[in-house]
Amino acid sequence: MEIVGTCAYCGKTVYCQAGFLQGIHENGQLLCFDCAEQKS
């Protein structure tokens, strides 16, 4: 597991695991899945 960055909204650490981003990259921002779900 590798740290990619932090969520632009809550500051939670976002990881990349086995080549899969554990969040989303949207409009130049990195979001964790929880914040991405709340946003939509």
mmCIF entry with sequence, helices, sheets and N, C-alpha, C, O atoms, coordinates in Angstrom:
data_MODEL
# 
_entry.id   MODEL 
# 
_entity.id                         1 
_entity.type                       polymer 
_entity.pdbx_number_of_molecules   1 
# 
_entity_poly.entity_id                      1 
_entity_poly.type                           'polypeptide(L)' 
_entity_poly.nstd_linkage                   no 
_entity_poly.nstd_monomer                   no 
_entity_poly.pdbx_seq_one_letter_code       MEIVGTCAYCGKTVYCQAGFLQGIHENGQLLCFDCAEQKS 
_entity_poly.pdbx_seq_one_letter_code_can   MEIVGTCAYCGKTVYCQAGFLQGIHENGQLLCFDCAEQKS 
_entity_poly.pdbx_strand_id                 A 
# 
loop_
_entity_poly_seq.entity_id 
_entity_poly_seq.num 
_entity_poly_seq.mon_id 
_entity_poly_seq.hetero 
1 1  MET n 
1 2  GLU n 
1 3  ILE n 
1 4  VAL n 
1 5  GLY n 
1 6  THR n 
1 7  CYS n 
1 8  ALA n 
1 9  TYR n 
1 10 CYS n 
1 11 GLY n 
1 12 LYS n 
1 13 THR n 
1 14 VAL n 
1 15 TYR n 
1 16 CYS n 
1 17 GLN n 
1 18 ALA n 
1 19 GLY n 
1 20 PHE n 
1 21 LEU n 
1 22 GLN n 
1 23 GLY n 
1 24 ILE n 
1 25 HIS n 
1 26 GLU n 
1 27 ASN n 
1 28 GLY n 
1 29 GLN n 
1 30 LEU n 
1 31 LEU n 
1 32 CYS n 
1 33 PHE n 
1 34 ASP n 
1 35 CYS n 
1 36 ALA n 
1 37 GLU n 
1 38 GLN n 
1 39 LYS n 
1 40 SER n 
# 
_struct_asym.id          A 
_struct_asym.entity_id   1 
# 
_struct_conf.conf_type_id            HELX_P 
_struct_conf.id                      HELX_P1 
_struct_conf.pdbx_PDB_helix_id       AA1 
_struct_conf.beg_label_comp_id       PHE 
_struct_conf.beg_label_asym_id       A 
_struct_conf.beg_label_seq_id        33 
_struct_conf.pdbx_beg_PDB_ins_code   ? 
_struct_conf.end_label_comp_id       LYS 
_struct_conf.end_label_asym_id       A 
_struct_conf.end_label_seq_id        39 
_struct_conf.pdbx_end_PDB_ins_code   ? 
_struct_conf.beg_auth_comp_id        PHE 
_struct_conf.beg_auth_asym_id        A 
_struct_conf.beg_auth_seq_id         33 
_struct_conf.end_auth_comp_id        LYS 
_struct_conf.end_auth_asym_id        A 
_struct_conf.end_auth_seq_id         39 
_struct_conf.pdbx_PDB_helix_class    1 
_struct_conf.details                 ? 
_struct_conf.pdbx_PDB_helix_length   7 
# 
_struct_conf_type.id          HELX_P 
_struct_conf_type.criteria    ? 
_struct_conf_type.reference   ? 
# 
loop_
_struct_sheet.id 
_struct_sheet.type 
_struct_sheet.number_strands 
_struct_sheet.details 
AA1 ? 3 ? 
AA2 ? 2 ? 
# 
loop_
_struct_sheet_order.sheet_id 
_struct_sheet_order.range_id_1 
_struct_sheet_order.range_id_2 
_struct_sheet_order.offset 
_struct_sheet_order.sense 
AA1 1 2 ? anti-parallel 
AA1 2 3 ? anti-parallel 
AA2 1 2 ? anti-parallel 
# 
loop_
_struct_sheet_range.sheet_id 
_struct_sheet_range.id 
_struct_sheet_range.beg_label_comp_id 
_struct_sheet_range.beg_label_asym_id 
_struct_sheet_range.beg_label_seq_id 
_struct_sheet_range.pdbx_beg_PDB_ins_code 
_struct_sheet_range.end_label_comp_id 
_struct_sheet_range.end_label_asym_id 
_struct_sheet_range.end_label_seq_id 
_struct_sheet_range.pdbx_end_PDB_ins_code 
_struct_sheet_range.beg_auth_comp_id 
_struct_sheet_range.beg_auth_asym_id 
_struct_sheet_range.beg_auth_seq_id 
_struct_sheet_range.end_auth_comp_id 
_struct_sheet_range.end_auth_asym_id 
_struct_sheet_range.end_auth_seq_id 
AA1 1 GLU A 2  ? THR A 6  ? GLU A 2  THR A 6  
AA1 2 THR A 13 ? GLN A 17 ? THR A 13 GLN A 17 
AA1 3 PHE A 20 ? LEU A 21 ? PHE A 20 LEU A 21 
AA2 1 GLY A 23 ? GLU A 26 ? GLY A 23 GLU A 26 
AA2 2 GLN A 29 ? CYS A 32 ? GLN A 29 CYS A 32 
# 
loop_
_atom_site.group_PDB 
_atom_site.id 
_atom_site.type_symbol 
_atom_site.label_atom_id 
_atom_site.label_alt_id 
_atom_site.label_comp_id 
_atom_site.label_asym_id 
_atom_site.label_entity_id 
_atom_site.label_seq_id 
_atom_site.pdbx_PDB_ins_code 
_atom_site.Cartn_x 
_atom_site.Cartn_y 
_atom_site.Cartn_z 
_atom_site.occupancy 
_atom_site.B_iso_or_equiv 
_atom_site.pdbx_formal_charge 
_atom_site.auth_seq_id 
_atom_site.auth_comp_id 
_atom_site.auth_asym_id 
_atom_site.auth_atom_id 
_atom_site.pdbx_PDB_model_num 
ATOM 1   N N  . MET A 1 1  ? 0.849   -1.167 0.000   1.00 0.00 ? 1  MET A N  1 
ATOM 2   C CA . MET A 1 1  ? 0.000   0.000  0.000   1.00 0.00 ? 1  MET A CA 1 
ATOM 3   C C  . MET A 1 1  ? 0.899   1.235  0.000   1.00 0.00 ? 1  MET A C  1 
ATOM 4   O O  . MET A 1 1  ? 1.885   1.297  0.734   1.00 0.00 ? 1  MET A O  1 
ATOM 5   N N  . GLU A 1 2  ? 0.552   2.201  -0.818  1.00 0.00 ? 2  GLU A N  1 
ATOM 6   C CA . GLU A 1 2  ? 1.368   3.402  -0.978  1.00 0.00 ? 2  GLU A CA 1 
ATOM 7   C C  . GLU A 1 2  ? 0.503   4.643  -0.758  1.00 0.00 ? 2  GLU A C  1 
ATOM 8   O O  . GLU A 1 2  ? -0.617  4.720  -1.263  1.00 0.00 ? 2  GLU A O  1 
ATOM 9   N N  . ILE A 1 3  ? 1.016   5.597  -0.017  1.00 0.00 ? 3  ILE A N  1 
ATOM 10  C CA . ILE A 1 3  ? 0.290   6.845  0.222   1.00 0.00 ? 3  ILE A CA 1 
ATOM 11  C C  . ILE A 1 3  ? 0.338   7.687  -1.046  1.00 0.00 ? 3  ILE A C  1 
ATOM 12  O O  . ILE A 1 3  ? 1.405   7.915  -1.616  1.00 0.00 ? 3  ILE A O  1 
ATOM 13  N N  . VAL A 1 4  ? -0.842  8.148  -1.483  1.00 0.00 ? 4  VAL A N  1 
ATOM 14  C CA . VAL A 1 4  ? -0.939  8.993  -2.679  1.00 0.00 ? 4  VAL A CA 1 
ATOM 15  C C  . VAL A 1 4  ? -1.039  10.454 -2.285  1.00 0.00 ? 4  VAL A C  1 
ATOM 16  O O  . VAL A 1 4  ? -0.436  11.316 -2.924  1.00 0.00 ? 4  VAL A O  1 
ATOM 17  N N  . GLY A 1 5  ? -1.794  10.734 -1.241  1.00 0.00 ? 5  GLY A N  1 
ATOM 18  C CA . GLY A 1 5  ? -1.977  12.109 -0.786  1.00 0.00 ? 5  GLY A CA 1 
ATOM 19  C C  . GLY A 1 5  ? -3.070  12.161 0.260   1.00 0.00 ? 5  GLY A C  1 
ATOM 20  O O  . GLY A 1 5  ? -3.384  11.157 0.899   1.00 0.00 ? 5  GLY A O  1 
ATOM 21  N N  . THR A 1 6  ? -3.651  13.351 0.432   1.00 0.00 ? 6  THR A N  1 
ATOM 22  C CA . THR A 1 6  ? -4.728  13.512 1.405   1.00 0.00 ? 6  THR A CA 1 
ATOM 23  C C  . THR A 1 6  ? -5.977  14.041 0.714   1.00 0.00 ? 6  THR A C  1 
ATOM 24  O O  . THR A 1 6  ? -5.901  14.723 -0.308  1.00 0.00 ? 6  THR A O  1 
ATOM 25  N N  . CYS A 1 7  ? -7.106  13.717 1.283   1.00 0.00 ? 7  CYS A N  1 
ATOM 26  C CA . CYS A 1 7  ? -8.391  14.166 0.759   1.00 0.00 ? 7  CYS A CA 1 
ATOM 27  C C  . CYS A 1 7  ? -8.474  15.691 0.865   1.00 0.00 ? 7  CYS A C  1 
ATOM 28  O O  . CYS A 1 7  ? -8.135  16.271 1.897   1.00 0.00 ? 7  CYS A O  1 
ATOM 29  N N  . ALA A 1 8  ? -8.925  16.321 -0.202  1.00 0.00 ? 8  ALA A N  1 
ATOM 30  C CA . ALA A 1 8  ? -9.026  17.779 -0.230  1.00 0.00 ? 8  ALA A CA 1 
ATOM 31  C C  . ALA A 1 8  ? -10.085 18.305 0.741   1.00 0.00 ? 8  ALA A C  1 
ATOM 32  O O  . ALA A 1 8  ? -10.026 19.471 1.132   1.00 0.00 ? 8  ALA A O  1 
ATOM 33  N N  . TYR A 1 9  ? -11.048 17.476 1.137   1.00 0.00 ? 9  TYR A N  1 
ATOM 34  C CA . TYR A 1 9  ? -12.126 17.923 2.020   1.00 0.00 ? 9  TYR A CA 1 
ATOM 35  C C  . TYR A 1 9  ? -11.888 17.604 3.490   1.00 0.00 ? 9  TYR A C  1 
ATOM 36  O O  . TYR A 1 9  ? -11.995 18.487 4.342   1.00 0.00 ? 9  TYR A O  1 
ATOM 37  N N  . CYS A 1 10 ? -11.564 16.347 3.796   1.00 0.00 ? 10 CYS A N  1 
ATOM 38  C CA . CYS A 1 10 ? -11.454 15.964 5.208   1.00 0.00 ? 10 CYS A CA 1 
ATOM 39  C C  . CYS A 1 10 ? -10.025 15.755 5.687   1.00 0.00 ? 10 CYS A C  1 
ATOM 40  O O  . CYS A 1 10 ? -9.789  15.667 6.892   1.00 0.00 ? 10 CYS A O  1 
ATOM 41  N N  . GLY A 1 11 ? -9.059  15.671 4.762   1.00 0.00 ? 11 GLY A N  1 
ATOM 42  C CA . GLY A 1 11 ? -7.666  15.499 5.145   1.00 0.00 ? 11 GLY A CA 1 
ATOM 43  C C  . GLY A 1 11 ? -7.257  14.055 5.399   1.00 0.00 ? 11 GLY A C  1 
ATOM 44  O O  . GLY A 1 11 ? -6.121  13.796 5.796   1.00 0.00 ? 11 GLY A O  1 
ATOM 45  N N  . LYS A 1 12 ? -8.166  13.114 5.175   1.00 0.00 ? 12 LYS A N  1 
ATOM 46  C CA . LYS A 1 12 ? -7.865  11.690 5.359   1.00 0.00 ? 12 LYS A CA 1 
ATOM 47  C C  . LYS A 1 12 ? -6.815  11.247 4.339   1.00 0.00 ? 12 LYS A C  1 
ATOM 48  O O  . LYS A 1 12 ? -6.829  11.708 3.197   1.00 0.00 ? 12 LYS A O  1 
ATOM 49  N N  . THR A 1 13 ? -5.916  10.367 4.738   1.00 0.00 ? 13 THR A N  1 
ATOM 50  C CA . THR A 1 13 ? -4.889  9.855  3.835   1.00 0.00 ? 13 THR A CA 1 
ATOM 51  C C  . THR A 1 13 ? -5.513  8.937  2.793   1.00 0.00 ? 13 THR A C  1 
ATOM 52  O O  . THR A 1 13 ? -6.301  8.052  3.129   1.00 0.00 ? 13 THR A O  1 
ATOM 53  N N  . VAL A 1 14 ? -5.158  9.148  1.522   1.00 0.00 ? 14 VAL A N  1 
ATOM 54  C CA . VAL A 1 14 ? -5.652  8.327  0.422   1.00 0.00 ? 14 VAL A CA 1 
ATOM 55  C C  . VAL A 1 14 ? -4.491  7.465  -0.069  1.00 0.00 ? 14 VAL A C  1 
ATOM 56  O O  . VAL A 1 14 ? -3.382  7.954  -0.284  1.00 0.00 ? 14 VAL A O  1 
ATOM 57  N N  . TYR A 1 15 ? -4.769  6.173  -0.240  1.00 0.00 ? 15 TYR A N  1 
ATOM 58  C CA . TYR A 1 15 ? -3.747  5.203  -0.609  1.00 0.00 ? 15 TYR A CA 1 
ATOM 59  C C  . TYR A 1 15 ? -3.980  4.640  -2.009  1.00 0.00 ? 15 TYR A C  1 
ATOM 60  O O  . TYR A 1 15 ? -5.067  4.757  -2.575  1.00 0.00 ? 15 TYR A O  1 
ATOM 61  N N  . CYS A 1 16 ? -2.936  4.032  -2.545  1.00 0.00 ? 16 CYS A N  1 
ATOM 62  C CA . CYS A 1 16 ? -3.008  3.242  -3.763  1.00 0.00 ? 16 CYS A CA 1 
ATOM 63  C C  . CYS A 1 16 ? -2.646  1.822  -3.338  1.00 0.00 ? 16 CYS A C  1 
ATOM 64  O O  . CYS A 1 16 ? -1.585  1.597  -2.756  1.00 0.00 ? 16 CYS A O  1 
ATOM 65  N N  . GLN A 1 17 ? -3.523  0.868  -3.627  1.00 0.00 ? 17 GLN A N  1 
ATOM 66  C CA . GLN A 1 17 ? -3.289  -0.509 -3.235  1.00 0.00 ? 17 GLN A CA 1 
ATOM 67  C C  . GLN A 1 17 ? -3.405  -1.412 -4.450  1.00 0.00 ? 17 GLN A C  1 
ATOM 68  O O  . GLN A 1 17 ? -4.448  -1.441 -5.102  1.00 0.00 ? 17 GLN A O  1 
ATOM 69  N N  . ALA A 1 18 ? -2.358  -2.140 -4.757  1.00 0.00 ? 18 ALA A N  1 
ATOM 70  C CA . ALA A 1 18 ? -2.312  -3.076 -5.888  1.00 0.00 ? 18 ALA A CA 1 
ATOM 71  C C  . ALA A 1 18 ? -2.678  -2.382 -7.203  1.00 0.00 ? 18 ALA A C  1 
ATOM 72  O O  . ALA A 1 18 ? -3.321  -2.973 -8.070  1.00 0.00 ? 18 ALA A O  1 
ATOM 73  N N  . GLY A 1 19 ? -2.256  -1.113 -7.339  1.00 0.00 ? 19 GLY A N  1 
ATOM 74  C CA . GLY A 1 19 ? -2.511  -0.372 -8.567  1.00 0.00 ? 19 GLY A CA 1 
ATOM 75  C C  . GLY A 1 19 ? -3.862  0.315  -8.632  1.00 0.00 ? 19 GLY A C  1 
ATOM 76  O O  . GLY A 1 19 ? -4.197  0.916  -9.652  1.00 0.00 ? 19 GLY A O  1 
ATOM 77  N N  . PHE A 1 20 ? -4.651  0.238  -7.557  1.00 0.00 ? 20 PHE A N  1 
ATOM 78  C CA . PHE A 1 20 ? -5.976  0.862  -7.536  1.00 0.00 ? 20 PHE A CA 1 
ATOM 79  C C  . PHE A 1 20 ? -6.016  1.995  -6.532  1.00 0.00 ? 20 PHE A C  1 
ATOM 80  O O  . PHE A 1 20 ? -5.667  1.810  -5.366  1.00 0.00 ? 20 PHE A O  1 
ATOM 81  N N  . LEU A 1 21 ? -6.436  3.157  -6.973  1.00 0.00 ? 21 LEU A N  1 
ATOM 82  C CA . LEU A 1 21 ? -6.567  4.327  -6.112  1.00 0.00 ? 21 LEU A CA 1 
ATOM 83  C C  . LEU A 1 21 ? -7.741  4.127  -5.165  1.00 0.00 ? 21 LEU A C  1 
ATOM 84  O O  . LEU A 1 21 ? -8.847  3.811  -5.606  1.00 0.00 ? 21 LEU A O  1 
ATOM 85  N N  . GLN A 1 22 ? -7.515  4.305  -3.891  1.00 0.00 ? 22 GLN A N  1 
ATOM 86  C CA . GLN A 1 22 ? -8.550  4.136  -2.873  1.00 0.00 ? 22 GLN A CA 1 
ATOM 87  C C  . GLN A 1 22 ? -9.286  5.462  -2.638  1.00 0.00 ? 22 GLN A C  1 
ATOM 88  O O  . GLN A 1 22 ? -9.478  5.876  -1.494  1.00 0.00 ? 22 GLN A O  1 
ATOM 89  N N  . GLY A 1 23 ? -9.685  6.106  -3.699  1.00 0.00 ? 23 GLY A N  1 
ATOM 90  C CA . GLY A 1 23 ? -10.403 7.368  -3.679  1.00 0.00 ? 23 GLY A CA 1 
ATOM 91  C C  . GLY A 1 23 ? -10.631 7.776  -5.124  1.00 0.00 ? 23 GLY A C  1 
ATOM 92  O O  . GLY A 1 23 ? -10.557 6.940  -6.024  1.00 0.00 ? 23 GLY A O  1 
ATOM 93  N N  . ILE A 1 24 ? -10.906 9.047  -5.352  1.00 0.00 ? 24 ILE A N  1 
ATOM 94  C CA . ILE A 1 24 ? -11.082 9.518  -6.722  1.00 0.00 ? 24 ILE A CA 1 
ATOM 95  C C  . ILE A 1 24 ? -10.300 10.808 -6.937  1.00 0.00 ? 24 ILE A C  1 
ATOM 96  O O  . ILE A 1 24 ? -10.022 11.548 -5.993  1.00 0.00 ? 24 ILE A O  1 
ATOM 97  N N  . HIS A 1 25 ? -9.954  11.061 -8.185  1.00 0.00 ? 25 HIS A N  1 
ATOM 98  C CA . HIS A 1 25 ? -9.290  12.290 -8.579  1.00 0.00 ? 25 HIS A CA 1 
ATOM 99  C C  . HIS A 1 25 ? -10.289 13.029 -9.452  1.00 0.00 ? 25 HIS A C  1 
ATOM 100 O O  . HIS A 1 25 ? -10.656 12.550 -10.524 1.00 0.00 ? 25 HIS A O  1 
ATOM 101 N N  . GLU A 1 26 ? -10.732 14.198 -8.996  1.00 0.00 ? 26 GLU A N  1 
ATOM 102 C CA . GLU A 1 26 ? -11.770 14.940 -9.703  1.00 0.00 ? 26 GLU A CA 1 
ATOM 103 C C  . GLU A 1 26 ? -11.416 16.421 -9.747  1.00 0.00 ? 26 GLU A C  1 
ATOM 104 O O  . GLU A 1 26 ? -11.162 17.034 -8.710  1.00 0.00 ? 26 GLU A O  1 
ATOM 105 N N  . ASN A 1 27 ? -11.399 16.991 -10.941 1.00 0.00 ? 27 ASN A N  1 
ATOM 106 C CA . ASN A 1 27 ? -11.117 18.420 -11.121 1.00 0.00 ? 27 ASN A CA 1 
ATOM 107 C C  . ASN A 1 27 ? -9.836  18.861 -10.411 1.00 0.00 ? 27 ASN A C  1 
ATOM 108 O O  . ASN A 1 27 ? -9.785  19.937 -9.814  1.00 0.00 ? 27 ASN A O  1 
ATOM 109 N N  . GLY A 1 28 ? -8.805  18.019 -10.482 1.00 0.00 ? 28 GLY A N  1 
ATOM 110 C CA . GLY A 1 28 ? -7.527  18.358 -9.884  1.00 0.00 ? 28 GLY A CA 1 
ATOM 111 C C  . GLY A 1 28 ? -7.449  18.146 -8.387  1.00 0.00 ? 28 GLY A C  1 
ATOM 112 O O  . GLY A 1 28 ? -6.446  18.494 -7.764  1.00 0.00 ? 28 GLY A O  1 
ATOM 113 N N  . GLN A 1 29 ? -8.508  17.572 -7.792  1.00 0.00 ? 29 GLN A N  1 
ATOM 114 C CA . GLN A 1 29 ? -8.516  17.331 -6.355  1.00 0.00 ? 29 GLN A CA 1 
ATOM 115 C C  . GLN A 1 29 ? -8.588  15.838 -6.083  1.00 0.00 ? 29 GLN A C  1 
ATOM 116 O O  . GLN A 1 29 ? -9.215  15.085 -6.829  1.00 0.00 ? 29 GLN A O  1 
ATOM 117 N N  . LEU A 1 30 ? -7.940  15.423 -5.010  1.00 0.00 ? 30 LEU A N  1 
ATOM 118 C CA . LEU A 1 30 ? -7.980  14.045 -4.562  1.00 0.00 ? 30 LEU A CA 1 
ATOM 119 C C  . LEU A 1 30 ? -9.018  13.944 -3.451  1.00 0.00 ? 30 LEU A C  1 
ATOM 120 O O  . LEU A 1 30 ? -8.972  14.709 -2.488  1.00 0.00 ? 30 LEU A O  1 
ATOM 121 N N  . LEU A 1 31 ? -9.951  13.006 -3.577  1.00 0.00 ? 31 LEU A N  1 
ATOM 122 C CA . LEU A 1 31 ? -11.002 12.829 -2.582  1.00 0.00 ? 31 LEU A CA 1 
ATOM 123 C C  . LEU A 1 31 ? -11.037 11.384 -2.104  1.00 0.00 ? 31 LEU A C  1 
ATOM 124 O O  . LEU A 1 31 ? -10.850 10.461 -2.897  1.00 0.00 ? 31 LEU A O  1 
ATOM 125 N N  . CYS A 1 32 ? -11.278 11.182 -0.795  1.00 0.00 ? 32 CYS A N  1 
ATOM 126 C CA . CYS A 1 32 ? -11.483 9.830  -0.302  1.00 0.00 ? 32 CYS A CA 1 
ATOM 127 C C  . CYS A 1 32 ? -12.881 9.389  -0.756  1.00 0.00 ? 32 CYS A C  1 
ATOM 128 O O  . CYS A 1 32 ? -13.699 10.220 -1.150  1.00 0.00 ? 32 CYS A O  1 
ATOM 129 N N  . PHE A 1 33 ? -13.148 8.092  -0.700  1.00 0.00 ? 33 PHE A N  1 
ATOM 130 C CA . PHE A 1 33 ? -14.442 7.590  -1.150  1.00 0.00 ? 33 PHE A CA 1 
ATOM 131 C C  . PHE A 1 33 ? -15.591 8.167  -0.332  1.00 0.00 ? 33 PHE A C  1 
ATOM 132 O O  . PHE A 1 33 ? -16.655 8.439  -0.890  1.00 0.00 ? 33 PHE A O  1 
ATOM 133 N N  . ASP A 1 34 ? -15.411 8.363  0.978   1.00 0.00 ? 34 ASP A N  1 
ATOM 134 C CA . ASP A 1 34 ? -16.479 8.893  1.826   1.00 0.00 ? 34 ASP A CA 1 
ATOM 135 C C  . ASP A 1 34 ? -16.888 10.300 1.390   1.00 0.00 ? 34 ASP A C  1 
ATOM 136 O O  . ASP A 1 34 ? -18.078 10.587 1.264   1.00 0.00 ? 34 ASP A O  1 
ATOM 137 N N  . CYS A 1 35 ? -15.918 11.171 1.163   1.00 0.00 ? 35 CYS A N  1 
ATOM 138 C CA . CYS A 1 35 ? -16.217 12.546 0.746   1.00 0.00 ? 35 CYS A CA 1 
ATOM 139 C C  . CYS A 1 35 ? -16.766 12.583 -0.686  1.00 0.00 ? 35 CYS A C  1 
ATOM 140 O O  . CYS A 1 35 ? -17.639 13.394 -0.994  1.00 0.00 ? 35 CYS A O  1 
ATOM 141 N N  . ALA A 1 36 ? -16.267 11.725 -1.539  1.00 0.00 ? 36 ALA A N  1 
ATOM 142 C CA . ALA A 1 36 ? -16.771 11.664 -2.913  1.00 0.00 ? 36 ALA A CA 1 
ATOM 143 C C  . ALA A 1 36 ? -18.230 11.249 -2.929  1.00 0.00 ? 36 ALA A C  1 
ATOM 144 O O  . ALA A 1 36 ? -19.020 11.766 -3.719  1.00 0.00 ? 36 ALA A O  1 
ATOM 145 N N  . GLU A 1 37 ? -18.589 10.320 -2.061  1.00 0.00 ? 37 GLU A N  1 
ATOM 146 C CA . GLU A 1 37 ? -19.968 9.851  -1.976  1.00 0.00 ? 37 GLU A CA 1 
ATOM 147 C C  . GLU A 1 37 ? -20.886 10.955 -1.426  1.00 0.00 ? 37 GLU A C  1 
ATOM 148 O O  . GLU A 1 37 ? -21.998 11.137 -1.921  1.00 0.00 ? 37 GLU A O  1 
ATOM 149 N N  . GLN A 1 38 ? -20.429 11.678 -0.422  1.00 0.00 ? 38 GLN A N  1 
ATOM 150 C CA . GLN A 1 38 ? -21.222 12.762 0.165   1.00 0.00 ? 38 GLN A CA 1 
ATOM 151 C C  . GLN A 1 38 ? -21.401 13.909 -0.830  1.00 0.00 ? 38 GLN A C  1 
ATOM 152 O O  . GLN A 1 38 ? -22.442 14.566 -0.849  1.00 0.00 ? 38 GLN A O  1 
ATOM 153 N N  . LYS A 1 39 ? -20.378 14.143 -1.656  1.00 0.00 ? 39 LYS A N  1 
ATOM 154 C CA . LYS A 1 39 ? -20.416 15.241 -2.618  1.00 0.00 ? 39 LYS A CA 1 
ATOM 155 C C  . LYS A 1 39 ? -21.440 14.995 -3.729  1.00 0.00 ? 39 LYS A C  1 
ATOM 156 O O  . LYS A 1 39 ? -22.047 15.937 -4.238  1.00 0.00 ? 39 LYS A O  1 
ATOM 157 N N  . SER A 1 40 ? -21.627 13.734 -4.099  1.00 0.00 ? 40 SER A N  1 
ATOM 158 C CA . SER A 1 40 ? -22.551 13.440 -5.213  1.00 0.00 ? 40 SER A CA 1 
ATOM 159 C C  . SER A 1 40 ? -23.958 13.169 -4.781  1.00 0.00 ? 40 SER A C  1 
ATOM 160 O O  . SER A 1 40 ? -24.822 12.910 -5.619  1.00 0.00 ? 40 SER A O  1 
# 
